[in-house]
Amino acid sequence: MRQSRKLDHIKYSLALADGPGLSGFSDISLVHNCLPNLGWEEINISSSIAGIYINNPLIINAITGGAHDVTAVNEQIAEFACHTHSAMAVGSQYAALEDPEVLQSYRVVREKNPSGIIFANLGAYATPRQAQLAVEMIDAQAIQIHLNVAQELIMTEGDRNFSGYLANIAKIVESVSVPVIVKEVGCGIAKEQAKLLAATGIKAIDVGGMGGTNFLAIEAARSKLNLYPETLSWGIPTAISAIEIMSVLPKHMDMMVSGGIRTALEVIKSLALGGSAVGMATPVIRILQEKDMEFAVSWFNNLLHEIRCYMLLSGAASIKDLSKVPVVISGYTKDWLAARGIDTTQYGIRK
Ligand SMILES: Cc1cc2nc3c(=O)[nH]c(=O)nc-3n(C[C@H](O)[C@H](O)[C@H](O)COP(=O)(O)O)c2cc1C
């Protein structure tokens, strides 16, 4: 069952469009700087997440593993990560903890990218021992713990008990040998839960907001369920969730922004909202499935080129500098944040 689910996830993530809920980035604008006082060579796109240095801020987010048929997909993603010097995460490793036959579908990632930054991935129900095994399985530098309550509820075979997650995450943090990153998978994280998660000792939060790959739609398609657009739009738009998280995130923690990041400008907006990195899943798998490696690498390098252009146009020499450039927040996002007691004017008057 789990193996065919992995294949379905890839199939439907490619077949379905983003949304219908929006990521909220159209409400975010950066202010042009006509006197950047910077040269192209001064632009530095390196960053760090959970204390780990990354060459560029684009992280290939968790996608797959756990079935023989996805070994080749993971091999391709790992080669792409290696060619682009990007960090990547594997998909949930629970399958390999249950069935050693599918271990190779994950291990191939480390084999193809021996010195790369690779994140392990498990659900919040995992035991600390399982989390450590997942890390060792691929010699990971960090582990992502995913939260996906809405997806589980739509899945006929999904979990129905979500209690004890917070305490379990704290136990994982205590016993695992690498930093822990908690991520959503498309419904975002509100400030109340971000605060609770921060107190567990995790090192970073990955927004996983609404507006990109929609696991409610994917699971509905798998189960041939016809859901209303309003149900499929359950969640917090990525841009809004990022601002909610930043409003409570302690200084020693990092935020990764993901969920519908598709363009260089969305990357820049995410970093300007305080992200140290961004995550992308479906665009990477789509380009690797539809084009060849050379095309995919040049698409990625173009994104990095555009990111440098926008940094220069904003007067930001580094990713840290981007979090100080003025950002105008308007429309629905501004209304939402006002209703949530978050002051958006501070973003517009940054110096
Ligand atoms: C085919 C597929 C499988 C995924 N499997 C996992 C997974 O096992 N664990 C996880 O944390 N996220 C998983 N995700 C979610 C992504 O990591 C990411 O949070 C989500 O797709 C939103 O990013 P995007 O809009 O750039 O695709 C998967 C995504 C895709 C497309």
Ligand as a Chemical Component Dictionary entry (heavy atoms), coordinates in Angstrom:
data_LIG
# 
_chem_comp.id                   LIG 
_chem_comp.type                 NON-POLYMER 
_chem_comp.pdbx_formal_charge   0 
_chem_comp.three_letter_code    LIG 
# 
loop_
_chem_comp_atom.comp_id 
_chem_comp_atom.atom_id 
_chem_comp_atom.alt_atom_id 
_chem_comp_atom.type_symbol 
_chem_comp_atom.charge 
_chem_comp_atom.model_Cartn_x 
_chem_comp_atom.model_Cartn_y 
_chem_comp_atom.model_Cartn_z 
_chem_comp_atom.pdbx_ordinal 
LIG C1  C1  C 0 5.624 13.674 -4.587 1  
LIG C2  C2  C 0 5.801 14.376 -3.275 2  
LIG C3  C3  C 0 6.058 13.641 -2.133 3  
LIG C4  C4  C 0 6.267 14.288 -0.902 4  
LIG N1  N1  N 0 6.576 13.539 0.205  5  
LIG C5  C5  C 0 6.894 14.169 1.358  6  
LIG C6  C6  C 0 7.376 13.436 2.476  7  
LIG O1  O1  O 0 7.523 12.225 2.431  8  
LIG N2  N2  N 0 7.663 14.132 3.625  9  
LIG C7  C7  C 0 7.510 15.494 3.696  10 
LIG O2  O2  O 0 7.825 16.094 4.723  11 
LIG N3  N3  N 0 7.048 16.202 2.649  12 
LIG C8  C8  C 0 6.753 15.585 1.491  13 
LIG N4  N4  N 0 6.317 16.319 0.413  14 
LIG C9  C9  C 0 5.995 17.741 0.595  15 
LIG C10 C10 C 0 7.102 18.667 0.128  16 
LIG O3  O3  O 0 8.297 18.467 0.862  17 
LIG C11 C11 C 0 6.663 20.145 0.262  18 
LIG O4  O4  O 0 6.458 20.454 1.630  19 
LIG C12 C12 C 0 5.390 20.444 -0.492 20 
LIG O5  O5  O 0 5.359 19.746 -1.729 21 
LIG C13 C13 C 0 5.206 21.933 -0.778 22 
LIG O6  O6  O 0 6.240 22.438 -1.594 23 
LIG P1  P1  P 0 6.006 22.737 -3.165 24 
LIG O7  O7  O 0 4.781 23.587 -3.273 25 
LIG O8  O8  O 0 7.256 23.441 -3.608 26 
LIG O9  O9  O 0 5.829 21.419 -3.857 27 
LIG C14 C14 C 0 6.160 15.700 -0.828 28 
LIG C15 C15 C 0 5.903 16.433 -1.997 29 
LIG C16 C16 C 0 5.738 15.794 -3.199 30 
LIG C17 C17 C 0 5.479 16.618 -4.426 31 
# 
loop_
_chem_comp_bond.comp_id 
_chem_comp_bond.atom_id_1 
_chem_comp_bond.atom_id_2 
_chem_comp_bond.value_order 
_chem_comp_bond.pdbx_ordinal 
LIG C1  C2  SING 1  
LIG C2  C3  SING 2  
LIG C2  C16 DOUB 3  
LIG C3  C4  DOUB 4  
LIG C4  N1  SING 5  
LIG C4  C14 SING 6  
LIG N1  C5  DOUB 7  
LIG C5  C6  SING 8  
LIG C5  C8  SING 9  
LIG C6  O1  DOUB 10 
LIG C6  N2  SING 11 
LIG N2  C7  SING 12 
LIG C7  O2  DOUB 13 
LIG C7  N3  SING 14 
LIG N3  C8  DOUB 15 
LIG C8  N4  SING 16 
LIG N4  C9  SING 17 
LIG N4  C14 SING 18 
LIG C9  C10 SING 19 
LIG C10 O3  SING 20 
LIG C10 C11 SING 21 
LIG C11 O4  SING 22 
LIG C11 C12 SING 23 
LIG C12 O5  SING 24 
LIG C12 C13 SING 25 
LIG C13 O6  SING 26 
LIG O6  P1  SING 27 
LIG P1  O7  DOUB 28 
LIG P1  O8  SING 29 
LIG P1  O9  SING 30 
LIG C14 C15 DOUB 31 
LIG C15 C16 SING 32 
LIG C16 C17 SING 33 
# 
